[in-house]
């Protein structure tokens, strides 16, 4: 196993979309993937220490008793506010994206044929930003 692989949690109740996203990520050896069909199962596995979580907005689409994506996002942030969470949704509505950002999602991606390509661009930029932020904080502490 390579040292610098990124552990990604994929959370989506759409089994077909989840599997296709998993396959796309697995083909790139930069990632270690864990998949979850419910937010609750993702929360139970937080001790596996994901580097990033890609979370569906509407997790209660099939099981109406399941927690929705925003509720899961809030619980993830309560567990560890530093874990970046990218929200996924089939809803292409600005209100939904703003709501996700208000709940501290780092980005919002609309489910489409290009979703994986967008994620491939977003994920490295998140970690580049975190690296720069860490270096800046290191310098600021020394002033």
Beta strands, then each sheet from edge to edge (+ up, - down):
strand 1: 6-11
strand 2: 31-36
strand 3: 52-56
strand 4: 84-89
strand 5: 107-110
sheet 1: 2+ 1+ 3+ 4+ 5+
end
